[in-house]
Amino acid sequence: MNTPGLQRAVFLLLLAIVTVALAWVLSPFFGAVFWAVIMALLFRSTFRALLGRLGGRRNLAALLTLLLIVLMVVLPMVLLSAAVANEITTLVARVRAGDVNYRAYAQQVLAALPHWLTEQMAQFDLIDIQSVVEKFSDALLKSGQAVTSRALSIGQNALVFMVNLTIMLYLLFFFLRDGEHLSRMLRQAIPMERAQTHYLANKFATVVRATVRGNVVVALAQGVLGGLAFWALDIRGAVLWGSVMALLSLLPAVGAALIWAPVAIYLLATGSIWQGVALIVWGALAVGMVDNLLRPILVGKDTKLPDYVVLLTTLGGISLFGISGFVIGPTIAALFVAAWALFSREEEDAVSQDAPPPHS
């Protein structure tokens, strides 16, 4: 019974069990591990440049790269988060004091509709205006409460965030220093042809870099442009809403408009005509064109994925993995396409080898 085939099967089963067990143990720190890998890929060229200048001293090169990441990425994010948290606290206080009333805003918008339109809808029972007011205001209220409660929960879990950030930076040092060795070990351990593993590994790195860099550039551009528009129009909370627009810009085509479009409608409904028109023009031309021009160039060009695939996989990734999903979703799609391309190429090679030789 103790045959080599049985021994091999038992060993593979044990290997699968311990691999799943390790993934389960590390699952609470998935975000920290994932972003350590992502940052190592993004700053790999920086590490190599420093390594060449420092005469091959890997520890010092990794440490300096890590310090650069802290100054360029971590510190600005912490400062921005502090500013956003301050504006959220102010917004929550204004909501509780009654200065911000979502129900009143909804009633103002619906009251600004043309009288003939509301009469026609009421005459034909197409819609219950009062019901629309209630539902619309409740939706605004719930969305506002969701944003504020989510942000407050992040503040309350600051200790958890700091622990994950520390773990991420700690792992990042070793991924930078030993990344090439770890990548080589992983490729050798995968039971596939070397050419296939090399192709898929390069594809993974290319897609991750394109997705993160492209989405971050688009998010920063849309957030800054949207925040500047709110500041110029004297809309309170410009930093907060600019940050929200930057976050929502991860959703291609529809993201930032979910914030500036309702505000523009409210401005038009309350008589601020030129402000509303200016915000619509700015949002459609400046904010919208950033998404339409930059995203296909920065994301779609290197991932070689259609825009609709990027949109669907981004939405699906975010729904499953949270904020990390905007990277995971398109990466899985790109690897799916690459794996099937390899399979199709092998099938074509097999068919060409099995085909009978041409008659002379």
C-alpha positions in Angstrom: 0.0 0.0 0.0 2.9 2.3 0.7 3.6 3.0 -3.0 5.4 6.1 -4.3 2.2 7.4 -5.9 0.4 7.2 -2.5 3.3 8.9 -0.8 3.3 11.7 -3.4 -0.5 12.2 -2.9 -0.2 12.3 0.9 2.6 14.8 0.6 0.7 17.0 -1.8 -2.3 16.9 0.5 -0.2 17.9 3.5 1.4 20.7 1.4 -2.1 22.0 0.5 -3.3 21.8 4.2 -0.3 23.7 5.6 -0.5 26.3 2.8 -4.2 26.9 3.6 -3.5 27.0 7.3 -0.8 29.6 6.9 -3.1 31.7 4.7 -5.8 31.4 7.4 -3.3 32.5 10.2 -2.1 35.4 8.1 -5.6 36.5 7.0 -6.0 39.2 9.7 -3.0 40.9 8.3 -3.9 40.4 4.6 -4.0 44.2 4.0 -0.6 44.7 5.5 1.0 41.9 3.6 -0.7 42.8 0.3 0.3 46.4 0.4 3.9 45.5 1.4 4.1 43.5 -1.8 2.5 46.3 -3.8 4.9 49.0 -2.5 7.9 46.7 -3.0 6.9 46.3 -6.7 6.3 50.0 -7.1 9.6 51.1 -5.6 11.7 48.3 -6.9 13.5 50.5 -9.4 14.2 53.0 -6.7 15.8 50.3 -4.5 17.9 49.1 -7.4 19.1 52.6 -8.2 20.2 53.1 -4.6 21.7 49.7 -4.5 24.0 50.6 -7.4 25.0 53.9 -5.8 25.7 52.3 -2.4 28.0 49.6 -3.7 25.6 46.7 -3.2 24.8 47.3 0.5 21.3 45.9 0.4 20.3 46.7 4.0 21.2 50.3 3.6 19.5 50.6 0.2 16.3 49.0 1.6 16.3 51.2 4.6 16.7 54.4 2.5 14.0 53.3 0.2 11.7 52.6 3.1 12.5 56.1 4.5 11.6 57.6 1.1 8.3 55.7 1.1 7.5 57.0 4.5 8.2 60.6 3.5 6.5 60.4 0.1 3.5 58.2 0.8 2.8 57.5 4.5 3.4 60.9 6.0 1.2 62.8 3.4 -1.6 60.2 3.9 -1.5 60.6 7.7 -1.6 64.4 7.4 -4.5 64.2 4.9 -6.3 61.7 7.1 -6.0 64.1 10.1 -7.4 67.0 8.1 -10.3 64.9 6.8 -11.0 63.6 10.3 -11.1 67.2 11.6 -13.6 68.2 8.9 -15.7 65.1 9.5 -15.9 66.0 13.2 -17.1 69.5 12.2 -19.7 68.0 9.9 -21.0 65.7 12.5 -21.3 68.6 15.0 -23.2 70.7 12.4 -25.6 67.8 11.6 -26.4 67.3 15.3 -26.9 71.0 15.8 -29.3 71.1 12.8 -27.2 73.4 10.7 -27.0 70.6 8.0 -30.5 69.2 7.2 -30.5 66.6 4.4 -34.3 66.5 4.4 -34.6 70.3 3.9 -32.0 70.1 1.1 -34.1 67.4 -0.7 -37.3 69.4 -0.3 -35.5 72.5 -1.8 -34.4 70.5 -4.8 -37.8 69.0 -5.5 -39.6 72.3 -4.8 -37.5 73.8 -7.6 -38.9 71.5 -10.2 -41.2 73.2 -12.8 -44.8 73.5 -11.5 -46.2 71.9 -14.7 -44.0 68.9 -14.3 -45.1 68.2 -10.7 -48.7 68.7 -11.7 -48.5 66.3 -14.6 -46.8 63.7 -12.4 -49.5 64.1 -9.7 -52.4 64.1 -12.2 -51.3 60.8 -13.8 -50.2 59.3 -10.5 -46.8 58.6 -12.0 -45.1 59.5 -8.7 -45.9 60.6 -5.2 -44.0 63.8 -4.6 -44.2 63.6 -0.9 -42.9 60.0 -1.1 -40.0 61.1 -3.2 -39.1 63.8 -0.7 -39.1 61.3 2.1 -37.1 58.7 0.2 -34.7 61.2 -1.2 -34.0 62.9 2.1 -33.7 59.6 3.9 -31.2 58.4 1.4 -29.1 61.6 1.8 -29.4 61.3 5.6 -28.3 57.6 5.6 -25.5 58.2 3.2 -24.2 61.1 5.3 -24.5 59.0 8.4 -22.7 56.1 6.7 -19.8 58.3 5.7 -19.4 59.9 9.1 -19.8 56.7 11.0 -17.3 54.9 8.8 -14.8 57.7 9.2 -15.3 57.8 13.0 -14.9 54.0 13.2 -11.5 54.4 11.4 -10.6 57.0 14.0 -11.6 54.7 16.8 -9.6 51.9 15.3 -6.4 54.0 15.1 -4.5 51.5 17.1 -5.4 48.7 14.7 -4.3 50.9 11.8 -1.0 51.7 13.4 -0.3 48.0 14.0 -1.1 47.1 10.4 1.0 50.1 9.2 4.0 48.9 11.3 3.7 45.4 10.0 3.5 46.6 6.5 6.6 48.8 6.8 8.5 45.9 8.6 7.6 43.4 5.8 8.3 46.0 3.2 12.0 46.3 4.3 12.5 42.6 3.8 10.5 42.5 0.5 12.8 45.2 -0.8 16.0 43.6 0.4 15.2 40.0 -0.5 12.5 40.5 -3.2 14.5 39.0 -6.0 15.4 35.9 -4.0 11.8 35.4 -2.8 10.5 35.8 -6.3 12.9 33.3 -7.7 12.1 30.8 -4.9 8.4 31.2 -5.6 8.8 30.7 -9.4 10.9 27.6 -8.9 8.3 26.1 -6.4 5.4 26.5 -8.8 5.0 23.3 -10.8 4.9 25.0 -14.2 7.3 25.6 -17.0 9.9 28.4 -16.3 8.8 30.4 -19.4 5.2 30.3 -18.2 6.0 31.4 -14.6 8.3 34.1 -15.9 5.6 35.4 -18.2 2.8 35.4 -15.5 5.1 37.0 -12.9 6.0 39.8 -15.3 2.4 40.2 -16.2 1.4 40.4 -12.5 4.1 43.1 -11.8 3.2 45.1 -14.9 -0.6 45.1 -14.1 0.0 46.0 -10.4 2.2 48.9 -11.3 -0.1 50.2 -14.0 -3.3 49.8 -11.8 -1.9 51.5 -8.7 0.0 54.3 -10.4 -2.8 55.0 -12.9 -5.6 55.0 -10.3 -3.5 57.0 -7.8 -2.7 59.7 -10.4 -6.3 59.9 -11.5 -7.6 59.9 -7.9 -5.2 62.7 -6.9 -6.0 64.8 -10.0 -9.8 64.5 -9.6 -9.6 65.0 -5.8 -7.5 68.2 -6.2 -9.7 69.6 -9.0 -12.9 68.8 -7.2 -11.7 70.2 -3.9 -10.4 73.4 -5.6 -13.9 73.8 -7.2 -15.6 73.4 -3.8 -13.2 75.9 -2.2 -13.6 78.4 -5.0 -17.4 78.2 -4.6 -17.1 78.6 -0.8 -18.6 75.1 -0.1 -17.7 74.0 3.4 -15.6 70.9 3.8 -13.6 71.2 0.6 -10.8 68.9 1.9 -13.3 66.3 3.0 -15.3 66.3 -0.3 -12.2 66.4 -2.4 -10.9 63.3 -0.5 -14.2 61.6 -1.0 -14.1 62.4 -4.7 -10.6 61.0 -4.9 -11.7 57.8 -3.2 -14.8 57.5 -5.5 -12.6 58.1 -8.6 -11.4 54.5 -8.2 -14.7 53.7 -9.9 -14.1 54.5 -13.6 -16.6 56.8 -15.4 -18.9 57.5 -12.5 -16.8 58.1 -9.4 -16.3 61.8 -8.6 -19.6 62.8 -10.3 -21.4 61.1 -7.4 -20.3 64.1 -5.3 -20.1 67.2 -7.5 -23.3 66.5 -9.6 -25.7 66.5 -6.6 -24.1 69.6 -5.2 -24.4 71.3 -8.6 -28.1 70.3 -8.8 -28.6 71.7 -5.3 -26.9 75.0 -6.2 -29.2 75.4 -9.3 -32.3 74.5 -7.3 -31.5 77.1 -4.6 -31.0 80.0 -7.0 -27.2 79.9 -7.2 -27.3 79.6 -11.0 -23.8 80.6 -12.0 -22.2 78.6 -9.2 -24.2 75.5 -10.3 -23.4 76.0 -14.0 -19.7 76.6 -13.2 -19.5 73.4 -11.1 -21.2 71.4 -13.9 -18.8 72.8 -16.5 -15.8 72.3 -14.3 -16.9 68.8 -13.3 -17.7 67.7 -16.8 -14.6 69.2 -18.5 -11.8 69.3 -16.0 -12.7 66.5 -13.5 -14.4 64.2 -16.1 -11.7 64.6 -18.8 -9.1 63.5 -16.3 -10.8 60.2 -16.0 -11.5 59.9 -19.8 -8.0 60.8 -20.9 -5.6 59.6 -18.2 -7.2 56.4 -17.0 -7.1 54.6 -20.4 -3.5 55.8 -21.0 -2.2 54.9 -17.5 -4.3 51.8 -16.7 -5.7 50.3 -19.9 -2.5 50.7 -21.9 -0.3 48.4 -19.7 -3.0 46.1 -18.5 -4.3 45.6 -22.1 -7.8 45.3 -20.7 -11.0 47.0 -22.1 -12.4 49.9 -20.1 -15.6 47.9 -19.3 -13.5 45.0 -17.9 -11.5 47.4 -15.7 -14.8 48.9 -14.4 -16.5 45.6 -13.7 -13.4 44.0 -12.1 -12.8 47.1 -10.0 -16.3 47.1 -8.7 -16.2 43.4 -8.0 -12.8 43.6 -6.3 -13.9 46.5 -4.0 -17.1 44.7 -3.0 -15.1 41.6 -2.1 -11.8 42.9 -0.8 -12.5 46.5 0.2 -10.2 49.3 -0.9 -7.5 46.8 -1.9 -10.0 45.4 -4.5 -9.2 48.2 -7.0 -5.8 46.5 -7.5 -6.9 42.9 -6.9 -9.8 42.9 -9.4 -8.0 44.1 -12.5 -5.0 42.0 -11.6 -7.1 38.8 -11.5 -8.7 39.8 -14.8 -5.3 40.4 -16.5 -3.9 37.1 -15.1 -7.0 35.3 -16.4 -6.5 36.7 -19.9 -2.7 35.9 -19.7 -3.3 32.3 -18.5 -5.8 31.6 -21.3 -3.5 33.2 -23.8 -0.8 30.7 -22.7 -3.3 27.8 -22.9 -4.4 28.8 -26.4 -0.8 29.1 -27.6 -0.1 25.6 -26.2 -3.2 24.2 -27.9 -2.2 25.7 -31.2 1.3 24.3 -30.8 -0.1 20.8 -30.0 -2.4 21.0 -33.1 0.4 22.0 -35.4 2.6 19.2 -34.1 -0.1 16.6 -34.5 -1.1 17.8 -38.0 0.1 15.5 -40.9 2.9 16.8 -43.0 1.9 18.5 -46.2 2.0 16.4 -49.3 4.9 17.1 -51.6 
